[in-house]
Amino acid sequence: MSKHFEDARYYLGRAADHAKAGVKEELEPVEERVREIVGRETEPEPSRLDRLEADLTELSKRAEGEAKEAVQQAREKVDEYRAGRSEE
């Protein structure tokens, strides 16, 4: 791809990002007024502690699932071994 097109694509991306930020900034007061009228508050961003707790919960569930799978595989191998030994 021509360097000119690469540069144009980069600057278009930057322009889009700046336009998005500008629109968001301009509409924040309107959003606040609408929320006051409707009576809905903004959802607070999850705190660092909340995100860590969610990550730990997910990791715990994943580890539990992997452990159960490993135990099941070990049982299957033991059963196969026992079946092979009884045939001898």
Backbone hydrogen bonds, N-H to C=O, Kabsch-Sander energy under -0.5 kcal/mol:
donor,donor_aa,acceptor,acceptor_aa,energy
6,E,2,S,-2.2
7,D,3,K,-2.6
8,A,4,H,-2.4
9,R,5,F,-2.8
10,Y,6,E,-2.3
11,Y,7,D,-2.6
12,L,8,A,-2.3
13,G,9,R,-2.1
14,R,10,Y,-2.2
15,A,11,Y,-2.5
16,A,12,L,-2.4
17,D,13,G,-2.3
18,H,14,R,-2.5
19,A,15,A,-2.5
20,K,16,A,-2.5
21,A,17,D,-2.3
22,G,18,H,-2.5
23,V,19,A,-2.6
24,K,20,K,-2.4
25,E,21,A,-2.4
26,E,22,G,-2.4
27,L,23,V,-2.1
28,E,24,K,-1.0
31,E,27,L,-2.8
32,E,28,E,-2.4
33,R,29,P,-2.2
34,V,30,V,-2.5
35,R,31,E,-2.6
36,E,32,E,-2.1
37,I,33,R,-2.3
38,V,34,V,-2.8
39,G,35,R,-2.3
40,R,35,R,-1.3
51,R,47,S,-2.4
52,L,48,R,-2.3
53,E,49,L,-2.7
54,A,50,D,-2.3
55,D,51,R,-2.4
56,L,52,L,-2.7
57,T,53,E,-2.4
58,E,54,A,-2.3
59,L,55,D,-2.6
60,S,56,L,-2.5
61,K,57,T,-2.3
62,R,58,E,-2.4
63,A,59,L,-2.7
64,E,60,S,-2.4
65,G,61,K,-2.3
66,E,62,R,-2.5
67,A,63,A,-2.4
68,K,64,E,-2.4
69,E,65,G,-2.2
70,A,66,E,-2.3
71,V,67,A,-2.4
72,Q,68,K,-2.4
73,Q,69,E,-2.4
74,A,70,A,-2.3
75,R,71,V,-2.5
76,E,72,Q,-2.3
77,K,73,Q,-2.2
78,V,74,A,-2.4
79,D,75,R,-2.7
80,E,76,E,-2.4
81,Y,77,K,-2.4
82,R,78,V,-2.8
83,A,79,D,-2.5
84,G,80,E,-2.2
85,R,81,Y,-2.2
86,S,82,R,-2.1
87,E,83,A,-1.0
88,E,84,G,-0.5
88,E,85,R,-0.6
